[in-house]
Amino acid sequence: MSFEVLGMAALIFAARVADVSLGTLRTAFIVRGKRAFAFAFGFIEVLVWVVVVAQVIANLGHPIYLFAFALGFASGTVVGITFEDWFAIGEQVVRVFTARGESLASALRARGFTVTAFSGSGRDGAVYLLFIQVRRRQAHAVIATARELDPSCFYTVDDVRLASSALAARRHASHEHLT
């Protein structure tokens, strides 16, 4: 096997990592309604894909190209998910179920989070449901605070696609220039 064939296999692998990573990010931007980013990533993704597929099909006599293509796809999936986690695009709502609702809500508010609290009753007595909408990169801080103050709390985290409030409108307006 020549250095030229190995070099082309490495290029195919790298291109697949790039285009699949872009595809993962494109999907994340679609889900979050960021059309301009989704368009740009989709255009580049498909452009790279077509060039790579043409190279592989034109050289089916080199099975290493097929292997590099498949390995690049699998690796690109992992890389894309990792990038998406690093970017932490969008907003999330953290719902915390706790018996220590008032103290937990106060502690979260003291740390700058907006908290809406509801009281109710559960199997073991009084329970509070706290709603905290934050940027994705802040969700871990909310969860850590909740677990620190109430290790027995239960929480769920969901992505927010659209939100309607003065706060959400201000956040949207400040980030609108990015899309």
PyRosetta script that sets phi, psi and omega in degrees:
from pyrosetta import init, pose_from_sequence

init()
pose = pose_from_sequence("MSFEVLGMAALIFAARVADVSLGTLRTAFIVRGKRAFAFAFGFIEVLVWVVVVAQVIANLGHPIYLFAFALGFASGTVVGITFEDWFAIGEQVVRVFTARGESLASALRARGFTVTAFSGSGRDGAVYLLFIQVRRRQAHAVIATARELDPSCFYTVDDVRLASSALAARRHASHEHLT")
pose.set_psi(1, 128.5)
pose.set_omega(1, -175.3)
pose.set_phi(2, -83.7)
pose.set_psi(2, 163.2)
pose.set_omega(2, 176.4)
pose.set_phi(3, -64.7)
pose.set_psi(3, -29.8)
pose.set_omega(3, 178.2)
pose.set_phi(4, -64.8)
pose.set_psi(4, -44.2)
pose.set_omega(4, 179.1)
pose.set_phi(5, -66.1)
pose.set_psi(5, -45.2)
pose.set_omega(5, 178.4)
pose.set_phi(6, -62.5)
pose.set_psi(6, -40.3)
pose.set_omega(6, 178.1)
pose.set_phi(7, -63.1)
pose.set_psi(7, -42.2)
pose.set_omega(7, 178.9)
pose.set_phi(8, -66.5)
pose.set_psi(8, -39.3)
pose.set_omega(8, 177.4)
pose.set_phi(9, -62.0)
pose.set_psi(9, -41.9)
pose.set_omega(9, 178.2)
pose.set_phi(10, -64.4)
pose.set_psi(10, -39.5)
pose.set_omega(10, 178.3)
pose.set_phi(11, -65.8)
pose.set_psi(11, -42.4)
pose.set_omega(11, 177.1)
pose.set_phi(12, -60.8)
pose.set_psi(12, -46.1)
pose.set_omega(12, 178.1)
pose.set_phi(13, -57.6)
pose.set_psi(13, -50.7)
pose.set_omega(13, -177.4)
pose.set_phi(14, -63.1)
pose.set_psi(14, -40.4)
pose.set_omega(14, 179.8)
pose.set_phi(15, -65.7)
pose.set_psi(15, -39.4)
pose.set_omega(15, 177.9)
pose.set_phi(16, -66.7)
pose.set_psi(16, -41.0)
pose.set_omega(16, 176.1)
pose.set_phi(17, -57.5)
pose.set_psi(17, -44.7)
pose.set_omega(17, -178.9)
pose.set_phi(18, -64.5)
pose.set_psi(18, -49.5)
pose.set_omega(18, -174.9)
pose.set_phi(19, -70.6)
pose.set_psi(19, -34.8)
pose.set_omega(19, 178.2)
pose.set_phi(20, -71.8)
pose.set_psi(20, -36.8)
pose.set_omega(20, 175.2)
pose.set_phi(21, -61.5)
pose.set_psi(21, -44.0)
pose.set_omega(21, 177.0)
pose.set_phi(22, -62.4)
pose.set_psi(22, -37.9)
pose.set_omega(22, 177.9)
pose.set_phi(23, -63.8)
pose.set_psi(23, -39.0)
pose.set_omega(23, 177.7)
pose.set_phi(24, -65.4)
pose.set_psi(24, -45.1)
pose.set_omega(24, 178.0)
pose.set_phi(25, -64.9)
pose.set_psi(25, -39.6)
pose.set_omega(25, 177.6)
pose.set_phi(26, -57.7)
pose.set_psi(26, -45.2)
pose.set_omega(26, 179.4)
pose.set_phi(27, -61.9)
pose.set_psi(27, -42.6)
pose.set_omega(27, 178.5)
pose.set_phi(28, -61.7)
pose.set_psi(28, -40.7)
pose.set_omega(28, 179.3)
pose.set_phi(29, -69.8)
pose.set_psi(29, -34.5)
pose.set_omega(29, 176.4)
pose.set_phi(30, -61.7)
pose.set_psi(30, -48.5)
pose.set_omega(30, -178.6)
pose.set_phi(31, -59.2)
pose.set_psi(31, -34.4)
pose.set_omega(31, -177.7)
pose.set_phi(32, -92.6)
pose.set_psi(32, 5.6)
pose.set_omega(32, 175.4)
pose.set_phi(33, 75.5)
pose.set_psi(33, 21.3)
pose.set_omega(33, -179.6)
pose.set_phi(34, -94.5)
pose.set_psi(34, 82.1)
pose.set_omega(34, -171.6)
pose.set_phi(35, -63.3)
pose.set_psi(35, -42.4)
pose.set_omega(35, -176.3)
pose.set_phi(36, -63.4)
pose.set_psi(36, -44.6)
pose.set_omega(36, 177.8)
pose.set_phi(37, -64.5)
pose.set_psi(37, -43.2)
pose.set_omega(37, 179.9)
pose.set_phi(38, -60.6)
pose.set_psi(38, -41.7)
pose.set_omega(38, 178.5)
pose.set_phi(39, -61.7)
pose.set_psi(39, -50.9)
pose.set_omega(39, -177.1)
pose.set_phi(40, -62.0)
pose.set_psi(40, -47.0)
pose.set_omega(40, 180.0)
pose.set_phi(41, -64.6)
pose.set_psi(41, -39.3)
pose.set_omega(41, 179.3)
pose.set_phi(42, -63.9)
pose.set_psi(42, -41.4)
pose.set_omega(42, 179.9)
pose.set_phi(43, -61.9)
pose.set_psi(43, -50.3)
pose.set_omega(43, -178.9)
pose.set_phi(44, -65.3)
pose.set_psi(44, -42.4)
pose.set_omega(44, -179.8)
pose.set_phi(45, -55.4)
pose.set_psi(45, -50.9)
pose.set_omega(45, -176.4)
pose.set_phi(46, -71.2)
pose.set_psi(46, -35.2)
pose.set_omega(46, 176.7)
pose.set_phi(47, -59.9)
pose.set_psi(47, -47.9)
pose.set_omega(47, 178.2)
pose.set_phi(48, -63.2)
pose.set_psi(48, -44.7)
pose.set_omega(48, -177.8)
pose.set_phi(49, -58.5)
pose.set_psi(49, -46.0)
pose.set_omega(49, -178.0)
pose.set_phi(50, -62.1)
pose.set_psi(50, -43.6)
pose.set_omega(50, 179.7)
pose.set_phi(51, -62.6)
pose.set_psi(51, -43.4)
pose.set_omega(51, -178.3)
pose.set_phi(52, -68.7)
pose.set_psi(52, -45.3)
pose.set_omega(52, 179.6)
pose.set_phi(53, -61.0)
pose.set_psi(53, -41.8)
pose.set_omega(53, 178.7)
pose.set_phi(54, -60.1)
pose.set_psi(54, -40.5)
pose.set_omega(54, 179.8)
pose.set_phi(55, -65.8)
pose.set_psi(55, -41.9)
pose.set_omega(55, -179.2)
pose.set_phi(56, -67.5)
pose.set_psi(56, -45.7)
pose.set_omega(56, -178.6)
pose.set_phi(57, -65.8)
pose.set_psi(57, -36.5)
pose.set_omega(57, 179.9)
pose.set_phi(58, -71.0)
pose.set_psi(58, -15.2)
pose.set_omega(58, -176.4)
pose.set_phi(59, -129.7)
pose.set_psi(59, 49.6)
pose.set_omega(59, -179.1)
pose.set_phi(60, -65.7)
pose.set_psi(60, -13.1)
pose.set_omega(60, 177.0)
pose.set_phi(61, -73.1)
pose.set_psi(61, -7.9)
pose.set_omega(61, 178.1)
pose.set_phi(62, -112.6)
pose.set_psi(62, 89.5)
pose.set_omega(62, -178.3)
pose.set_phi(63, -57.7)
pose.set_psi(63, -23.3)
pose.set_omega(63, 178.9)
pose.set_phi(64, -62.8)
pose.set_psi(64, -27.3)
pose.set_omega(64, 177.6)
pose.set_phi(65, -66.0)
pose.set_psi(65, -40.1)
pose.set_omega(65, 177.3)
pose.set_phi(66, -64.6)
pose.set_psi(66, -42.6)
pose.set_omega(66, 178.6)
pose.set_phi(67, -62.2)
pose.set_psi(67, -45.8)
pose.set_omega(67, 179.4)
pose.set_phi(68, -62.8)
pose.set_psi(68, -38.8)
pose.set_omega(68, 178.6)
pose.set_phi(69, -61.1)
pose.set_psi(69, -49.4)
pose.set_omega(69, -178.9)
pose.set_phi(70, -67.7)
pose.set_psi(70, -42.8)
pose.set_omega(70, 179.2)
pose.set_phi(71, -65.1)
pose.set_psi(71, -37.6)
pose.set_omega(71, 176.6)
pose.set_phi(72, -64.3)
pose.set_psi(72, -38.2)
pose.set_omega(72, 177.7)
pose.set_phi(73, -62.8)
pose.set_psi(73, -51.1)
pose.set_omega(73, -178.6)
pose.set_phi(74, -61.8)
pose.set_psi(74, -44.2)
pose.set_omega(74, -179.9)
pose.set_phi(75, -66.6)
pose.set_psi(75, -38.8)
pose.set_omega(75, 178.5)
pose.set_phi(76, -61.7)
pose.set_psi(76, -34.3)
pose.set_omega(76, 177.1)
pose.set_phi(77, -62.0)
pose.set_psi(77, -47.2)
pose.set_omega(77, 179.7)
pose.set_phi(78, -65.1)
pose.set_psi(78, -44.6)
pose.set_omega(78, 179.9)
pose.set_phi(79, -63.0)
pose.set_psi(79, -43.3)
pose.set_omega(79, 179.5)
pose.set_phi(80, -61.5)
pose.set_psi(80, -43.9)
pose.set_omega(80, 177.9)
pose.set_phi(81, -63.8)
pose.set_psi(81, -40.1)
pose.set_omega(81, 178.9)
pose.set_phi(82, -63.3)
pose.set_psi(82, -46.1)
pose.set_omega(82, 177.8)
pose.set_phi(83, -60.7)
pose.set_psi(83, -43.4)
pose.set_omega(83, -178.9)
pose.set_phi(84, -61.4)
pose.set_psi(84, -39.9)
pose.set_omega(84, 175.9)
pose.set_phi(85, -64.3)
pose.set_psi(85, -40.7)
pose.set_omega(85, 179.3)
pose.set_phi(86, -63.6)
pose.set_psi(86, -42.2)
pose.set_omega(86, -178.7)
pose.set_phi(87, -71.1)
pose.set_psi(87, -30.1)
pose.set_omega(87, 179.8)
pose.set_phi(88, 44.2)
pose.set_psi(88, 58.6)
pose.set_omega(88, -176.3)
pose.set_phi(89, -76.1)
pose.set_psi(89, 135.6)
pose.set_omega(89, 171.2)
pose.set_phi(90, 100.3)
pose.set_psi(90, -170.9)
pose.set_omega(90, -177.4)
pose.set_phi(91, -116.9)
pose.set_psi(91, 154.0)
pose.set_omega(91, 175.0)
pose.set_phi(92, -134.9)
pose.set_psi(92, 156.3)
pose.set_omega(92, 171.4)
pose.set_phi(93, -113.2)
pose.set_psi(93, 128.7)
pose.set_omega(93, 176.2)
pose.set_phi(94, -104.0)
pose.set_psi(94, 125.8)
pose.set_omega(94, 176.5)
pose.set_phi(95, -109.1)
pose.set_psi(95, 122.9)
pose.set_omega(95, -179.2)
pose.set_phi(96, -116.6)
pose.set_psi(96, 125.5)
pose.set_omega(96, 175.4)
pose.set_phi(97, -102.2)
pose.set_psi(97, 122.6)
pose.set_omega(97, -173.5)
pose.set_phi(98, -152.0)
pose.set_psi(98, 153.5)
pose.set_omega(98, 172.8)
pose.set_phi(99, -85.5)
pose.set_psi(99, -14.8)
pose.set_omega(99, -177.8)
pose.set_phi(100, -105.0)
pose.set_psi(100, 49.3)
pose.set_omega(100, -171.6)
pose.set_phi(101, -59.8)
pose.set_psi(101, -50.2)
pose.set_omega(101, -174.8)
pose.set_phi(102, -67.9)
pose.set_psi(102, -43.8)
pose.set_omega(102, -179.2)
pose.set_phi(103, -69.1)
pose.set_psi(103, -37.6)
pose.set_omega(103, 179.0)
pose.set_phi(104, -68.8)
pose.set_psi(104, -42.8)
pose.set_omega(104, 178.0)
pose.set_phi(105, -61.5)
pose.set_psi(105, -42.4)
pose.set_omega(105, 178.9)
pose.set_phi(106, -63.3)
pose.set_psi(106, -42.6)
pose.set_omega(106, 180.0)
pose.set_phi(107, -64.5)
pose.set_psi(107, -41.7)
pose.set_omega(107, 178.8)
pose.set_phi(108, -66.6)
pose.set_psi(108, -41.6)
pose.set_omega(108, 177.7)
pose.set_phi(109, -63.6)
pose.set_psi(109, -38.8)
pose.set_omega(109, 178.6)
pose.set_phi(110, -62.6)
pose.set_psi(110, -25.5)
pose.set_omega(110, 178.5)
pose.set_phi(111, -93.3)
pose.set_psi(111, 10.6)
pose.set_omega(111, 173.0)
pose.set_phi(112, 93.5)
pose.set_psi(112, 5.9)
pose.set_omega(112, -179.8)
pose.set_phi(113, -91.2)
pose.set_psi(113, 144.9)
pose.set_omega(113, 175.0)
pose.set_phi(114, -88.0)
pose.set_psi(114, 123.3)
pose.set_omega(114, -174.4)
pose.set_phi(115, -124.0)
pose.set_psi(115, 132.6)
pose.set_omega(115, 169.9)
pose.set_phi(116, -112.4)
pose.set_psi(116, 127.0)
pose.set_omega(116, -175.0)
pose.set_phi(117, -116.1)
pose.set_psi(117, 139.5)
pose.set_omega(117, 174.7)
pose.set_phi(118, -125.0)
pose.set_psi(118, 140.4)
pose.set_omega(118, 176.4)
pose.set_phi(119, -104.6)
pose.set_psi(119, 152.5)
pose.set_omega(119, 179.9)
pose.set_phi(120, -162.2)
pose.set_psi(120, -169.1)
pose.set_omega(120, 177.7)
pose.set_phi(121, -131.1)
pose.set_psi(121, 142.3)
pose.set_omega(121, -179.6)
pose.set_phi(122, -124.1)
pose.set_psi(122, -169.7)
pose.set_omega(122, -178.8)
pose.set_phi(123, -56.2)
pose.set_psi(123, -38.4)
pose.set_omega(123, -175.9)
pose.set_phi(124, -103.4)
pose.set_psi(124, 15.5)
pose.set_omega(124, 177.4)
pose.set_phi(125, 118.2)
pose.set_psi(125, -151.4)
pose.set_omega(125, -176.4)
pose.set_phi(126, -63.0)
pose.set_psi(126, 140.9)
pose.set_omega(126, 178.3)
pose.set_phi(127, -143.6)
pose.set_psi(127, 149.1)
pose.set_omega(127, 176.7)
pose.set_phi(128, -118.1)
pose.set_psi(128, 145.0)
pose.set_omega(128, 173.4)
pose.set_phi(129, -115.1)
pose.set_psi(129, 119.3)
pose.set_omega(129, 179.7)
pose.set_phi(130, -106.6)
pose.set_psi(130, 131.0)
pose.set_omega(130, 175.0)
pose.set_phi(131, -107.8)
pose.set_psi(131, 126.5)
pose.set_omega(131, 179.4)
pose.set_phi(132, -133.7)
pose.set_psi(132, 112.6)
pose.set_omega(132, 177.5)
pose.set_phi(133, -96.5)
pose.set_psi(133, 126.4)
pose.set_omega(133, -176.3)
pose.set_phi(134, -142.2)
pose.set_psi(134, 166.0)
pose.set_omega(134, 168.7)
pose.set_phi(135, -66.2)
pose.set_psi(135, 149.3)
pose.set_omega(135, -175.7)
pose.set_phi(136, -53.3)
pose.set_psi(136, -38.4)
pose.set_omega(136, -177.3)
pose.set_phi(137, -69.3)
pose.set_psi(137, -12.9)
pose.set_omega(137, 178.7)
pose.set_phi(138, -94.7)
pose.set_psi(138, -12.0)
pose.set_omega(138, -175.2)
pose.set_phi(139, -59.7)
pose.set_psi(139, -38.5)
pose.set_omega(139, -179.7)
pose.set_phi(140, -63.5)
pose.set_psi(140, -36.5)
pose.set_omega(140, 178.8)
pose.set_phi(141, -66.9)
pose.set_psi(141, -38.8)
pose.set_omega(141, 177.3)
pose.set_phi(142, -63.4)
pose.set_psi(142, -46.8)
pose.set_omega(142, -178.9)
pose.set_phi(143, -63.6)
pose.set_psi(143, -43.5)
pose.set_omega(143, 179.8)
pose.set_phi(144, -61.7)
pose.set_psi(144, -42.6)
pose.set_omega(144, 178.3)
pose.set_phi(145, -63.8)
pose.set_psi(145, -45.2)
pose.set_omega(145, -179.6)
pose.set_phi(146, -61.4)
pose.set_psi(146, -45.3)
pose.set_omega(146, -178.8)
pose.set_phi(147, -68.9)
pose.set_psi(147, -32.3)
pose.set_omega(147, 178.2)
pose.set_phi(148, -65.8)
pose.set_psi(148, -42.5)
pose.set_omega(148, -176.5)
pose.set_phi(149, -86.9)
pose.set_psi(149, -24.5)
pose.set_omega(149, 177.8)
pose.set_phi(150, -146.3)
pose.set_psi(150, 87.5)
pose.set_omega(150, -178.2)
pose.set_phi(151, -59.1)
pose.set_psi(151, -19.6)
pose.set_omega(151, -178.7)
pose.set_phi(152, -95.5)
pose.set_psi(152, 5.8)
pose.set_omega(152, -179.8)
pose.set_phi(153, -67.6)
pose.set_psi(153, 159.6)
pose.set_omega(153, 176.3)
pose.set_phi(154, -117.8)
pose.set_psi(154, 138.7)
pose.set_omega(154, 179.5)
pose.set_phi(155, -139.2)
pose.set_psi(155, 155.8)
pose.set_omega(155, 171.7)
pose.set_phi(156, -131.6)
pose.set_psi(156, 153.5)
pose.set_omega(156, 179.3)
pose.set_phi(157, -131.3)
pose.set_psi(157, 130.1)
pose.set_omega(157, 178.4)
pose.set_phi(158, -131.6)
pose.set_psi(158, 146.8)
pose.set_omega(158, 174.0)
pose.set_phi(159, -72.5)
pose.set_psi(159, 146.8)
pose.set_omega(159, 177.5)
pose.set_phi(160, -106.6)
pose.set_psi(160, 121.3)
pose.set_omega(160, 178.9)
pose.set_phi(161, -85.7)
pose.set_psi(161, -49.3)
pose.set_omega(161, 178.4)
pose.set_phi(162, -136.9)
pose.set_psi(162, 145.5)
pose.set_omega(162, 175.8)
pose.set_phi(163, -140.8)
pose.set_psi(163, 146.4)
pose.set_omega(163, -179.8)
pose.set_phi(164, -123.4)
pose.set_psi(164, 107.4)
pose.set_omega(164, 174.1)
pose.set_phi(165, -169.1)
pose.set_psi(165, 167.4)
pose.set_omega(165, 177.9)
pose.set_phi(166, -62.1)
pose.set_psi(166, -41.0)
pose.set_omega(166, 179.4)
pose.set_phi(167, -62.9)
pose.set_psi(167, -47.4)
pose.set_omega(167, 179.8)
pose.set_phi(168, -64.2)
pose.set_psi(168, -37.7)
pose.set_omega(168, 179.1)
pose.set_phi(169, -65.1)
pose.set_psi(169, -40.3)
pose.set_omega(169, 177.7)
pose.set_phi(170, -65.0)
pose.set_psi(170, -44.4)
pose.set_omega(170, 179.2)
pose.set_phi(171, -61.9)
pose.set_psi(171, -42.9)
pose.set_omega(171, -179.1)
pose.set_phi(172, -62.9)
pose.set_psi(172, -44.7)
pose.set_omega(172, -178.6)
pose.set_phi(173, -63.6)
pose.set_psi(173, -37.2)
pose.set_omega(173, -178.4)
pose.set_phi(174, -73.9)
pose.set_psi(174, -20.9)
pose.set_omega(174, -179.8)
pose.set_phi(175, -105.6)
pose.set_psi(175, -4.4)
pose.set_omega(175, -175.1)
pose.set_phi(176, -63.3)
pose.set_psi(176, -32.3)
pose.set_omega(176, -179.8)
pose.set_phi(177, -64.6)
pose.set_psi(177, -15.6)
pose.set_omega(177, 179.3)
pose.set_phi(178, -80.0)
pose.set_psi(178, -19.9)
pose.set_omega(178, -176.2)
pose.set_phi(179, -101.4)
pose.dump_pdb("model.pdb")
